């Protein structure tokens, strides 16, 4: 069961005469991008849809009708906010068929979920209500994806990633919920920036090959101009990715602190599966002096974790790994390799390794979870790990 991350202030428009204070506005509706109103609204719409999904999922695990209703009341509030922000984005954006299609489709999915819930309100039969809320979960996932993709297309502004960002103090439940949505959003953002960087590097490589084969002076001049523009774009993209990775690292550090302090990982305090195997050693000094690091190797199926060490230019000097084993790499196609240490079956084991690496070797290492070879965010990984643990006899 997902731990209670309830924000203790609910409002259900049109269904109750009593109006409660609004939840979530301070950590969802923020200026993520400078001078980009529509982009901020689309991203906020995505995050409200995501929150609606989490509370719907939590409602399905409730044993009492009153707790179920409280969660669904919150879902209805988030649905209203999500649709309204998407509509605002449509009104404030420059016309674009692709973005409009994404936003309109997301709004339709959110409104369909809203209509289903309002049709069966006030939820007197808990088993029947759980069937309805289970049916709507896929629509909420798709709405979040559509809104988030729309925010990525609305790229007129620059991401607000100031180095001195500090979270304002909130109570525990609100703080954890804010970290959850931030970690999910920044994971998606980093993955998107990485994809864009790979595509841009391929463009640069193709342009350089074209330039090498061109002898016409005017054509060469035009190609060189284009190449310089792409190189400048890459520098800016790398800077944004670096800042986004640092913010993601800070978010995950804060999540880890909350997990340690409040035992949010699992009922057995994160012990995980005692039979699961993790692969990590710290005394393999000199191992990679005469061996190549395996790059772009297939990831195992299921849930696993690695510790990201950082980005480095390709080199034959592998002394930088300080005895850590195994080391694997990911080719970024720009002369750099992203290196990882270990392969772990539990978040607790991965975190222990990360702490060791930070203390002894690399100060900005952080844990990266994978599901069936694809990166996922930490919250998803922890929830899945908890489900795996609870399913064992």
RAVEN-V82211 format. One line per field, one symbol per residue. ss: DSSP state (h for helix, s for strand, l for the rest). psi: psi as a letter, one per 20 degrees, with the letter a starting at -180 (. if undefined). burial: + if it has 16 or more other ideal C-beta (glycine too) atoms within 10 Angstrom, else -. A space follows every 50 residues. Layout:
ss = ???
psi = ???
burial = ???
This chain:
ss = llllllllllllllllllllllllhhhhllllssllhhhhhhhhhhhhhh hhhhhhhhhlllllhhhhhhhhhhhhhhhhhhhhhhhhhhhhllllhhhh hhhhhhhhhhhhhhhhhhhhlllllhhhhhhhhhhlhhhhhhhhhhhhhh hhhllllssllllllllllllhhhhhhhhhhhhhhhhhhhhhhhhhhhhh hhhhhhhhhhhhllllhhhhhhhhhhhhhhhhhhhhhhhhhhhhhhhhhh hhhhhhhhhhhhllllllllllllllllslslllllhhhllllsslllll llssssssssssslllllhhhlllslsssssllllsssssssssllhhhh hhhhhhhhhhlllllssssssllssslhhhhhhhhhhhhhlll
psi = ppqolpomoqpnqihqhpprqpqihhignrnhqplmghggggghgghhhg hhgghgghhijqiqhghghgghghghghgggggghghgghhirpppgggh ggghgggggghggghgghhjqkmhoggghhgghhhighhhghgggggghh hhhmkhrppomqhkpppqprrgghgggghghgggghgggggghgghgghh hggggghhghhhipipgghhgghhggghghgghgggghggggghgggggg ghghghghgghjligrhkkkhaoiiqpqopqjklpigjhjqqpppkqqqq raprqrophapqqpqiojiiikiqqqprrppjjkiqppqqproqiqhggh hggggggghhfoikqrpoqqoliqprrhgggggghgggghiq.
burial = --+-+++--+++----------++--+++--++--+++++++++++++++ ++++++++++-+----++++++++++++++++++++-+++--+-----+- -++-+++-+++-++--+-----+--+--++-++--+--++--++++++++ ++++--+-+-+------------+++++++++++++++++-+++-++--+ +--+--+---------------+---+--+---+--++-++-+++-++++ ++-+++-++----+++---+-+-----+-+-+----++----+-----+- --+++++++++------+--+--+++++++-+-+-+++++++++++++++ ++++-++---++--++++++----++++++++++++-++----
